[in-house]
Amino acid sequence: MKFNTKVIHGGQHHDPSTGAVMPPVYQTSTFIQTSPGKPLADYEYSRASNPTRTALEEALASIENGTRGLAFSSGLAATDCVLRSFKAGDEIIAMDDLYGGTYRMFSRIYKDSGIKFHFVDMTNIEKFKSLINENTKLIWVETPTNPLMKLADIQEIAKITQEKKILLAVDNTFATPYLQKPLDLGADIVMHSATKYLGGHSDVIAGALIVKDKELGEQLHFQQFATGATLGPMDSFLVLRGIKTLALRVQRHCENGEKVVEYLSNHPKIKTVYYPGLKSHPFHEIAKKQMKAFGGMVSFDFKSGKKEDSISFLEKLKVFTLAESLGGVESLANHPALMTHASIPADKRAEVGITDDLVRLSVGIEDAEDLIADLEQALS
């Protein structure tokens, strides 16, 4: 199946008991057994598995070309499940420009675990390679990154991790499987904050892991089952419903994103626009190589460099909504230093380039003309 067909039919089955086209919401915690230890079907307890969640997980595996999908109560719960695979003495190398919640988990929640984290600009392959040693067990890549839209060459990094037998995990939240397929490029694990583009309607919190190796899938499922961060049936239904329109929505996000970027790039108050579709973007060639299109996420800063200018702009917006998160049908605007990345210390933000005047836009699927008119009045 091609992608537009996969999001609707991939891994999906009509309900065998009723013929329902969409999987029912199995709002149940437990399932009947005909004899002790002999469940009527394949389900015993919904923390282990639930038919609605299974339907979502099979769809996730299909759209990312994996063998196993797992649905979690949040993207951070999915990330935490991966980290539970490691022990004291292990080392993890991660991108230096990360979602603030991921950085917080790595640097604070796991700081006393004995796991050593290295944060590095993975656009510098040689610098990244210099950190690898016999204790390195995982490479964590986010591409494009949040919020600076840096890109890492998944295929080149995968060549290194495969040679050295190190796991490679890719946060594919910004790109979505419509634009980028990390498993096809050599990654072992794909993570999504399914709250974002997969759900697509700002009405659910969810996370996902997809893997190609069945044994790894079983290990991660056991860790999920044993720690309990599973997605409920209603939320599973909402994400599955969102996936059905993923291709259409992301196509429109990309089209609108390009128009917004063109407007911002020519505005006299804007210093730099961060968008992988721009030829001036330092990693434009990597984006062309591993992405189908360039997405709907855009960041920019001001020529003045003043935080006050970004705050004034954000307060004036009328169509764009000032809020955290991204990937919904509605356009959102965010101030990373004060909102999504506030948990990262100021010196670390400055080190990677998250300035106090940086603005991040999640360009929605409204009429582009209305979005540009809103930007224009807010910048006036």
N, C-alpha and C positions, 0 to 999 in steps of 0.2 A: 504493500500500500504506500502511496505517496502521503505527504504530511497532512494535507487538508482532509484526506479520508481517514488517516490514523486518529486524529483528534476526536473524530466522531465514532469510529468503529474499532479502532485498534485495541485489542485485548478485551473488547466488550461483548457481552452476551445478553440476550433478552432473558428476563426473569423466568426460570424454568417452571415455576409453579403457577404463574398467571399469564405469562407472555408479555408482561409490561415492557415497553420499549426502554424506559429508564429504570435502572435498578431501584427498588424500593428502599426507603430509609428503615433499616432494621433497628428500631429503637428498643433494643433489648440488651440486658447485661449478661444473660446466660441462656443455655440451650439444653433441651431435653436429652437424656441418655436412656437408651433402651435397657441397659444393664450397667453396673458400675464399670466405668472406664470405656464404655462403648457408646459414643454419641450417635444420635440418629443420622447426622450428616458430618461434615468436616469441622464443625464448630462446637466449642465447649464453653468458652468464656470470652467476652468481647475484648478484654485486654489482650488476649492472644490473637484473636482474629474476629472479624465481624464482616458479614457479606457485603455491606455497603462500602466499608473500608477496602475490602479485597477488590471490589470493582474499580475503585480509584487507583489502588496500587498496581493493578494490571494495566490500566490506562497509562500511568506514569512510566512503567517499564516500556510500554510500546512506543510512546512519543520520544523517549530518550534512547531507544534501541538497546535497552538493557534486558537482563533476565529476571530481575527482581526489583520491585518498587516497595518502599515503605512510607507510610503516611504518619506524620507526627503532629503533636499539639502546637508546634511552632517551628520556625526555621532554626531557632537556637536550640530547641530540643533535639532536632535532627543533628546539628553540629555536636552537641554534647554526647549523643550516642556514638558518633565516630571517635571522639576523644576517649571514651571508656574502653577502647581497644588497646590503650597504651598504659605503661607503668613507669614508676620512678626509674630514672636513668635514660629513658627514651628521649629523643629530640625531634622537634617538629619545626619545619621551616615554613613561614607564612609570608604572604605579601605584606609590604609595609603600609599600603593604603587599603584598609579594610573597613567594612561596616563596623560602626562603633560598638555594637553589641557583641560581635565576634571578637574584637580586640579586648573588650572587657572580660569576656569569658576566658580567653587565653591568658591574659595578663593578671587577672585578679582571682577568678574562681579557681583556676588551676595553678595558681602561683606556688602553693605549698604542696603540690602533688608529687614533686620530684621530676616532673616532665619539664624539659628545657625548651623554651620557645625562642626562635630567631625570627626577626622581622626584617625583610630585605626587599629591595626594589628588584623584582624578578624580570624586569625588562633588561637588566644587566645579568646575562646568563653566566658569565664567568664569576661574578661576585656570588651569585647563587650557588654555583658548583663548589666554590671554596668553603662553604659552610657544611657540606655533606661529609659525614664520617660514619663509622660503623654503628653508631647509636641512632642515626637518622632513620625514622620509621614512617614519617608522613610529610608530604608537601601539600600545603593548603593554598590554593590559588583562587583569586576572585578576579574575573575578567569579563567585561569591563569592570573596573573598580568603582567603589562607592566612597567619595563622590567625584573623584578627579578623572574618571574615565581612562585610567591607564589600562593597557592591555598586556597580557602575558601570552607568549607563543606556546599554546598547549602542546602542540605536536613536538616542538623542540624539547620542552621540559619532560614530556613523556618518554622520549628516547633515553634521557638520562635516568629517569626513575625506573624504567623497565630494565635497563642494564644493571642497575644497582639493587633491583628488587625492593624498591621503596614504593609505598602506596601514594598515589596522586589523587587528591580530591579537588574538585572544581565547583565553586559556587557559581551556578549558572542563572542566578535570579534575574540579573539585568538583561541578559541576552535572550533567555528562554530557549527551549529546544527548537522553536521555529527558526531562530537565527543561528544557532550554534549547537553542535553535538559533541560535547567533550569526550564521551565514551568512544565515539568513532575516531577521535583524534588521539586516543591512547590513555585517557584517564581511567582510573579504577572506580571512582565514586563521584557521582554528581549530587550536589545539594541544591535545594530550592527553598527559599522562603515562599511557600505556595500562597501565602497571604497576598502576594504581589500579582504578577501577571497571570499565573496559573488560575487563581481564583478570579481575579480581574474586576471585582465589583466592590472592593473595600468593605466586605461584609463578613469576613471570616479570618481567623488566625490559624495558620497551618504551615507545616514544613514537610519536606520530602527528601528521601535518599533513593538513588537508583544505582544499581551496580550491574556489572556484566558477569562477574564470577559468582557462581551459585553458592560456593562454600562461604565466601565473604558475605553474601546475602543472608545465609543462615545465621552466621555469627552476629551480624547487626540486628537481625530479627530477634535473636535470643536476648541481646542487650536491651532492645526496646521493650520486649515482653517483661524482662526481669526488673526494669526500672519504671515502666508504666507510662511513658510520655506518648501515648497513642492518641490518634485523632478520633473524635466521636463520630457517630454515624451521620448526624445532620450536617456537620461540617464537611465530612467526606463527600456527601451528596452535593454540597455547594461548590466544592473545588472541582468535582467531576463535571458539574454543569458548566463551570467556567471554562474548563479545558475544551469543551465542544466548540467554543467560538474563539479559541486562542489565536488561530491563524488569521482570522479576519481582523481581530482587534490589534494584534501586533503589527500587521501590515499598515493599518491606519495610524497607529502610534508612530511608526517610522516615517510615514508620509508627512504627518504634522510636525514631527521632530525636525525634519529637514527644513521645513518652511520657517519654523521658529529660529533655527540656527542661522539661516540666511538673514533673517531680520536682525538678530542680535549681533551678528558679525559685522554689520554695517552701521551699528548705532554708535554715535560719538562718545557716549558715556561708558561704553563697555570696553574693557581692556582685553580679556582673553575669553574665548568660548571653548569649553572642553567638550568635544564631541568626536567620536572616532570616524565619522563620515567626512570630516573636513580634511582636505589634502594637506593642510598645515599641521594636522594632528601628528605628533611624533611617531605614533604607531598605526598610522592609517593603512600601511601596507599589510601589517599583521591582521588588521580588521578585515581587509579585503580578502585575505587568504582563508580566515576561519569563520567569518560571519556572512550570512546571506544578505543582510542589510545592517543598518547601524543603530537601530533602536530608537526609543522615545525619551531617553534620559539625557539631559543637558545640564551642564554647570557653567557658570560664568562669574567673573569678578569685575570690579569697577576700576576705571582709570584713576579715580581718586584714592582708591585703597581704603576708603573709610567704611567702618562698620555701620555708621549712621546712615549712609546712602543705601546699603542693602536692606536695613530695617525699614527705612522710609518706603522703599520700593515694595517690600513685602506687605506692609500695612495698607498700601493703596490698591492692591490687586482686588478685582471683583469677580472675574471668571475663574482664574486660578484660585485654589483654596490653600490658605496657609495651614499646613498640617504635615505631620510625619507620615511615613509610608510612601508607597509609589505603586505604579503598575495598574491602578484602577482606571475605569473608563473616564473618570473626571481628572482634569489637570490639577496637580498639586505643586505647591512651592514650599521650599524648606531652607532654613538657615543651618547648615551642618554644624558650625561651631557652637551654636546655642541650642541645637535640637538633637538630631540623630547622632552626632559625634561629640556631644558634650562630655561623655564619659572618658574620652581620650584626653590625657593631659595636654595643656596648651603648648608646651614645648615639643611634644610629639606631633601635634597637629601642624605646628610651624615647620617641623622637620620634613614632613611629607608634602607640604604645600597647601594645607587646608587653612586658608586665611580667614580673618574675621569678616571680610566683605564677600566671601564666596556664597553664591546662591545655587541651589540645585532645583531643577524643574523636572517633574514627571509630566511629560506632555500627553494629554489625554486624547480622546477621539472626537472632541467637539469640532465645529467648523474652524479651520485654521485661521480664517479671517477674524473671527471673534477673539481668538487667543492672541493674535498679534495686536489687535486694537487694545486689548487689555494690557499687554506689555507696554505699548506706546503711552497709554495714559499714566501708567504707574511709573514710567521713567521720565515723564515730563516734569 
